[in-house]
């Protein structure tokens, strides 16, 4: 079978199932779990999406590509879900946006589901608002570590960083050079509160990671599954489906951004 390039809408083989998460405060959240089709996963990503009031959801493009590619390319399980009050093609989760407060129940429900399903080596993967959820609510005994994409440090507070410093779990912040909220130099200063935290600058990158998803996925895999060679393949020799990008046509690139805040510079 000829080798085909992996494109933005390429879907590689995986075992995919719609799931529901039950929160401790009585809500049902919708999501999806993607696992390798021919082996047990080597590790698990629980994805916490960008700000839902401005278009963030489980289908935000880096997470969608992670679910479509990483089970096949890296042997990872990828759990995506909509936090309370968030809608996507998968459906709408019950409840209402709570500025990161009641979302603690959502994070706990996702981690609990991963535990109950015996998913191995659970890592939290937060993006923008999802990084605040990770820092605020992600220090669970079942969590091996966390990766933060474009962390704005907007809702999380110094005490949350202090808790991660005390706990000592791996923490990596992947920061785009031209981020709208927190750029690499400032991120290095802010994350100094967590001495073991790793700040990874991405040259030329922006908050939404448009055009840089492959770089981001490589950085994620190198930390979550260090035995997997990176960069990941950019072609695929096996069967490959094509996702319906029209399903996301009403979600413009700008829709995945958080609310702009004035920069210090």
JONOR-V844132 format. One record per residue. N is the residue number from 0. RES is the residue in one letter. PHI is phi in degrees with one decimal (999 if undefined). PSI is psi in radians with two decimals (NA if undefined). OMEGA is omega in whole degrees, -180 to 180 (NA if undefined). Layout:
# JONOR-V844132
<<N RES PHI PSI OMEGA> <N RES PHI PSI OMEGA>>
This chain:
# JONOR-V844132
<<0 X 999 2.29 -177> <1 X -66.9 2.67 178> <2 X -80.9 2.30 -178> <3 X -116.1 2.49 178> <4 X -64.6 2.49 175> <5 X -86.2 2.04 -177> <6 X -105.4 3.08 -176> <7 X -57.6 -0.57 -177> <8 X -105.1 0.31 179> <9 X -78.5 2.31 178> <10 X -116.2 1.99 -180> <11 X -89.3 2.81 -175> <12 X -60.5 2.46 176> <13 X -166.3 2.84 169> <14 X -89.4 1.95 -176> <15 X -116.8 2.36 178> <16 X -143.5 2.43 172> <17 X -70.5 2.41 -180> <18 X -129.6 2.87 172> <19 X -128.9 2.42 178> <20 X -109.4 2.43 179> <21 X -109.4 2.12 -178> <22 X -89.5 2.78 -179> <23 X -66.6 -0.34 177> <24 X -99.0 0.33 167> <25 X 90.2 0.30 180> <26 X -102.0 2.71 173> <27 X -109.4 2.18 179> <28 X -110.0 2.49 -179> <29 X -99.6 2.60 -180> <30 X -165.4 -2.95 179> <31 X -145.6 2.50 173> <32 X -118.7 2.19 176> <33 X -115.0 2.25 -179> <34 X -129.4 2.76 176> <35 X -56.5 2.53 -175> <36 X -82.1 -0.39 -171> <37 X -125.9 0.22 -178> <38 X -163.7 2.94 174> <39 X -78.9 2.55 -180> <40 X -66.8 2.58 178> <41 X -86.2 -0.38 179> <42 X -164.7 3.01 -174> <43 X -132.8 2.38 172> <44 X -107.4 2.16 170> <45 X -104.2 1.98 -170> <46 X -93.5 2.25 178> <47 X -115.7 1.99 -164> <48 X -82.5 2.96 177> <49 X -65.1 3.14 -172> <50 X -58.4 2.04 -176> <51 X -69.2 -0.42 179> <52 X -71.3 -0.18 178> <53 X -130.5 0.63 170> <54 X 98.4 -0.14 179> <55 X -68.2 2.47 -177> <56 X -166.9 3.12 -178> <57 X -64.7 -0.35 179> <58 X -93.3 0.13 174> <59 X -52.1 2.41 -155> <60 X -59.2 -0.63 179> <61 X -64.7 -0.70 180> <62 X -69.5 -0.68 178> <63 X -62.1 -0.76 179> <64 X -67.8 -0.61 176> <65 X -61.0 -0.79 -179> <66 X -68.7 -0.57 -178> <67 X -79.1 -0.37 -172> <68 X -117.7 -0.75 -166> <69 X -70.0 -0.50 174> <70 X -59.4 -0.69 -179> <71 X -81.0 -0.74 -173> <72 X -82.3 -0.51 -173> <73 X -129.9 0.00 180> <74 X 70.1 0.45 -178> <75 X -96.6 2.61 166> <76 X -91.2 2.42 -179> <77 X -126.1 2.02 179> <78 X -107.1 2.06 177> <79 X -117.7 2.57 176> <80 X -156.9 2.79 175> <81 X -91.0 2.17 174> <82 X -66.7 2.98 -174> <83 X -51.6 2.29 178> <84 X 77.8 0.11 -175> <85 X -99.8 2.45 -179> <86 X -117.3 2.62 172> <87 X -155.1 -3.04 176> <88 X -56.9 -0.59 -179> <89 X -65.2 -0.52 -178> <90 X 138.4 -2.99 -178> <91 X -115.4 2.26 175> <92 X -77.2 2.54 179> <93 X -66.7 2.84 176> <94 X 94.1 -2.95 -177> <95 X -139.0 2.60 178> <96 X -52.4 2.40 -174> <97 X -129.9 0.41 177> <98 X 54.0 0.57 175> <99 X 89.5 -0.04 -177> <100 X -83.3 -1.21 -179> <101 X -72.9 -0.20 175> <102 X -63.5 -0.17 174> <103 X -58.7 -0.59 179> <104 X -70.2 -0.57 179> <105 X -68.0 -0.80 179> <106 X -60.8 -0.78 -180> <107 X -62.6 -0.68 -179> <108 X -65.2 -0.67 179> <109 X -67.8 -0.75 179> <110 X -64.5 -0.73 179> <111 X -61.9 -0.71 179> <112 X -62.5 -0.76 179> <113 X -61.3 -0.71 177> <114 X -63.3 -0.84 -177> <115 X -61.9 -0.57 -179> <116 X -86.9 0.03 180> <117 X 60.2 0.64 175> <118 X -76.5 2.37 -173> <119 X -86.4 2.71 168> <120 X 43.1 1.21 -175> <121 X -77.2 2.15 174> <122 X -115.9 2.43 172> <123 X -87.6 2.35 177> <124 X -121.8 1.76 -180> <125 X -100.8 2.59 177> <126 X -130.8 2.12 178> <127 X 55.2 -2.01 177> <128 X -52.0 -0.62 178> <129 X -63.9 -0.42 176> <130 X -71.7 -0.62 176> <131 X -64.9 -0.73 176> <132 X -59.8 -0.70 179> <133 X -61.5 -0.86 -177> <134 X -68.3 -0.65 -177> <135 X -76.6 -0.67 -168> <136 X -128.5 0.08 -170> <137 X -95.3 -0.01 -180> <138 X -81.6 1.39 -180> <139 X -113.3 2.53 180> <140 X -56.3 -0.47 -178> <141 X -80.2 -0.16 -176> <142 X -92.3 2.20 -180> <143 X -78.7 -0.59 -178> <144 X -179.7 -3.06 -176> <145 X -146.2 2.59 175> <146 X -124.8 2.30 -176> <147 X -114.1 2.13 176> <148 X -101.2 2.17 178> <149 X 51.1 0.99 -178> <150 X -71.5 2.14 177> <151 X -87.0 -0.27 -174> <152 X 49.8 0.90 -175> <153 X -97.0 -0.88 -180> <154 X -93.7 -0.55 179> <155 X -70.9 2.72 -174> <156 X -123.0 2.90 180> <157 X -53.4 -0.57 -179> <158 X -66.5 -0.45 177> <159 X -72.0 -0.72 175> <160 X -62.7 -0.68 179> <161 X -62.2 -0.66 179> <162 X -65.4 -0.71 177> <163 X -66.0 -0.63 178> <164 X -62.8 -0.74 -180> <165 X -67.9 -0.71 -176> <166 X -70.0 -0.66 176> <167 X 82.7 0.12 179> <168 X -68.7 2.56 179> <169 X -54.9 2.38 -179> <170 X -142.3 2.09 -180> <171 X -123.3 2.23 175> <172 X -107.2 2.07 178> <173 X -100.4 1.97 -166> <174 X -119.8 2.12 179> <175 X -72.8 2.53 -178> <176 X -56.3 -0.68 -175> <177 X -111.6 0.70 180> <178 X -62.4 2.63 -179> <179 X -79.6 -0.29 -171> <180 X -122.8 -0.77 -177> <181 X -144.7 1.95 -178> <182 X -94.8 2.94 -170> <183 X -53.9 -0.77 -177> <184 X -63.0 -0.80 179> <185 X -68.1 -0.66 179> <186 X -61.2 -0.70 178> <187 X -60.4 -0.70 178> <188 X -66.6 -0.80 -176> <189 X -68.3 -0.70 -178> <190 X -82.5 -0.01 173> <191 X -62.2 -0.32 176> <192 X -66.3 -0.31 176> <193 X -116.1 1.57 -170> <194 X -53.6 -0.57 -178> <195 X -88.2 -0.06 -178> <196 X -67.3 2.51 179> <197 X -107.8 2.20 175> <198 X -106.6 2.09 -176> <199 X -112.3 1.86 177> <200 X -78.9 2.49 177> <201 X -115.2 1.91 -177> <202 X -59.2 2.29 177> <203 X 78.8 -0.11 -176> <204 X -73.6 2.72 176> <205 X -127.1 2.95 -172> <206 X -54.0 -0.63 -174> <207 X -89.1 -0.12 177> <208 X 60.2 0.44 177> <209 X -66.9 2.20 -178> <210 X 84.5 -0.09 -177> <211 X -122.3 0.24 -177> <212 X -59.3 -0.69 -179> <213 X -62.4 -0.74 178> <214 X -60.6 -0.76 -179> <215 X -63.0 -0.80 -180> <216 X -62.5 -0.68 177> <217 X -60.5 -0.78 -179> <218 X -64.0 -0.70 179> <219 X -63.0 -0.89 -176> <220 X -62.7 -0.67 -177> <221 X -62.8 -0.39 180> <222 X -98.8 -0.65 -177> <223 X -81.4 -0.61 -179> <224 X -134.3 1.26 -173> <225 X -61.9 -0.29 178> <226 X -77.3 -0.22 -179> <227 X -86.6 2.29 -178> <228 X -72.9 2.33 173> <229 X -123.5 2.69 3> <230 X -64.9 2.59 178> <231 X -65.8 2.72 178> <232 X -57.2 2.52 176> <233 X -102.1 0.04 176> <234 X -131.8 2.88 -178> <235 X -140.9 2.30 -177> <236 X -91.6 -0.25 -175> <237 X -99.6 -2.88 179> <238 X -64.5 2.57 -177> <239 X -151.7 2.26 177> <240 X -97.5 2.99 178> <241 X -119.7 2.18 180> <242 X -73.7 2.71 179> <243 X -86.1 1.65 -179> <244 X -68.0 -0.33 178> <245 X -63.7 -0.43 179> <246 X -64.8 -0.33 -178> <247 X -113.6 0.17 -173> <248 X -63.2 -0.49 -179> <249 X -84.9 0.05 176> <250 X -106.8 1.61 -178> <251 X -70.7 2.90 178> <252 X -53.7 -0.75 -178> <253 X -64.0 -0.39 -177> <254 X -67.4 -0.29 -179> <255 X -90.7 0.10 -179> <256 X -87.8 2.69 170> <257 X -84.8 3.00 180> <258 X -62.1 2.19 180> <259 X -60.7 2.50 175> <260 X -126.7 2.57 180> <261 X -60.2 2.42 177> <262 X -88.1 2.66 -179> <263 X -67.9 -0.44 -177> <264 X -95.5 NA NA>>
